[in-house]
Amino acid sequence: MATKTFEDAMKELEQIVQELESGDLPLEKALKKFEDGVELSKFCSRKLDETEKKITILLEDQDKTLMEKPFHLQESAMKESDKSGTEEIHKQG
C-alpha cells in the first residue's frame, strides 16, 4: 500500500464525516465508515504528534540558536523529561 499523507487522510476523513452526517447509509456501511474514520483519525493524530515533536526538537537548543537534531535520538530524552515532569506534579499534589 502506498504511503498515505496527512492531507490525503484528512480529505478521506472529511468525506467519511459527510457521508455519515447525510444519514443515507445503511447501518452496516455506516459502521464500516465509522471504523475507517477512527483509523484515519488515529493516523492523523500520530502524524501531528510526530510533527510537534520534530518542531520541539528544532526549537529546544540550549543556547537559543535554531538547530536541527535527529528526531529518533531525541525520543528517549523527551520520554525521560516527560517522566520527571509527571513526578514533579505528583510530588506537588
Summary of the structure (lengths in Angstrom):
residues: 93
radius of gyration: 19.4
end to end distance: 47.9
largest distance: 58.9
contacts: 193
relative contact order: 0.08
helix: 77%
strand: 0%
